[in-house]
Amino acid sequence: MRATKLIALVSLAFASFMVAERALAYAQTMQWNGATIELKGSGEAHYLGFIDVYEAALYGKPGVAARQLLTRDVPMCLRLDYQRAVSREDIVKAAETVLKRQNEASALEPLRARIDRFHAAYVDVGDDDHYVLCYAPDAGSELALNGKTVVRIKGRDFAAHYFALWLGEQPLSESLKEALLSE
């Protein structure tokens, strides 16, 4: 029994080290919508504090601090690399929970049709799938799964509310938010 626990702890520590190493492998820049944007920060999302769900990387306009991305009308992207299977239902439930925690119902009402359209585009994901959520002033928000665009939504207001799931007050994960904004 002790040997099994020791092996489990060593395996968990090794897995955490490997995830941390992989998180450091994000490219320093990426191209989106004709703009070069730079890596601002990266981190990991966990369920129950220790189950790896996904790694994330935040990219934004050079010269704009990561903490200013939500308040400035500039290009930005958030990449989520999944480490395990997550159902569409769980993705939408988490997003809705945080949207409601961060906003009054009256603030979400004008966005509801766009939020619902965005959520309808999610599908179940598995290990090694990745979503990329990007925003540009002239293009709006775009969600791509494994490099294929699945939905586009117009409006800076939508982008500000949706990126706030990770970067705003009371986000999905405070530790992930701080890692993404670490520059």
Order of alpha helices (4+ residues) and beta strands (2+ residues): alpha-beta-beta-beta-beta-alpha-alpha-alpha-beta-beta-beta-alpha-alpha
